[in-house]
Amino acid sequence: MFWNKKSSEPTENDERLMAALATVNDPELHKDLVTLGMVKKAVLDGTTAHVGIELTTPACPLKETIRKDVATAIAAAIPGTTTEIDWSAQVKRGRFGGGGKGQQSLPGMEEVANVVLVASGKGGVGKSTVATNLACALARTGAKVGLLDADIYGPSIPTMFNEHSDVVSADGKTIQPITHAGLKLMSMGFLVPAEKGLIWRGPMLTSAVTQFLRDVAWGDLDYLIVDLPPGTGDVQLTFAQALKVTGAVVVSTPQDVALADVVRAKAMFDQVQIPVLGLIENMSYFVCDGCDKKHYIFNHGGAKKAAQEMRIPYLGELPLVTSVREAGDAGTPIVLAEPESEVARTFVGLGRMLAGGISVLNAEAAERAQSTGRSKAAGRSLPIIN
């Protein structure tokens, strides 16, 4: 939809603006902005073009590329014109993976657009640190984000946010997530004191996870990041069977033993039909204070090679930095504690790549659905031949 300030009808110049914008492709979706419905306003006021563009995520990694392409296209179509862009974003719903025979009615999840599982094949690779900082990075872009600590035996989210509030229920039926630093948080650590050990069998784990999904009033979220426990056990299976999710991010370290477990994690997600959105290599290198040089102390290039072999996106690498551990132990994730630090910017970059990949996945799924719908409609219109 587009309009002119003084008229409900588009002017000739407005039409020229739309024609120019129709030549600009979204760099990830590979279709023009007009066809994608991303142009919400196109008005020429004197020598200034006012354009409204709705992105598929506020964390769009190629926003600046779109800005430059739009300005270039308009300047070429209407020489002497400068461009001002009003940005907005609408995250599309995309939960197509998992949700097998055990799929349940989960009213707490109804307004959650995308569910991202953060997993690891083994413990000790920094999965919770990555999940926490990815959630903070997405929230910094303006997205509505929730973070679910699904590690029932070893919850770490309360420590990483220094958040130990008691959860409350306004209606006696649903649980309100803890709101902290612009995020909605939930963890078993909010329900059970740290000094009390949990000795639960599988069915009790499944029940706890289901309650987090069914009874927590998550509300309107663009992304729910789920910090899974390590491995491929009951909790992972519950998520795969209980609800539809967007996909999974797998975290690894460079060692061969960790990468071997990535293969197992990937195989599990393939079996339950959950797409792997990408692989992140944590503790990839260490920068020496004295020489300012990257030292790949655990190995180098293994995760990227593994991602290529498994045909999944390689989102990037994270350094081994003392400040990341210190920030988490102090209760403020590094993205919040030192937002201008290099490692915080790396997390934001990973978050943008993840959000961009989700947008592409959702767009492709929507296109397939439309194509299937058209095929069915065409099939119904065919004559019946006896």
ABEGO torsion letter per residue (X at the ends): XBBBAABABBBAAAAAAAAAAAABBBAAAGBBAAAAGABABBBBBEABBBBBBBBABAABAAAAAAAAAAAAAAAAABBGBBBBBBBBBBBBBBBABEGBAABBBBAAAAABABBBBBBBABBGAGAAAAAAAAAAAAAAAGBBBBBBBABAABBAAAAAAGBABBBBBAAGABBBBBBBGGBBBBBAAAABBAABBBBBBAAAAAAAAAAAAAABBAEBBABBBBBBBBEBBAAAAAAAAABBBAEBBBBBBABAAAAAAAAAAAAAAAAAGBBBAEBBBBGABBBBAAAGBBBBAAEBGAAAAAAAAAGBBBAEBBBBBAAAAAAAAAGBBAAAABAABAAAAAAAAAAAAAAAAAAAAAAAAAAAAAAAAAAAAAAAABBBBX
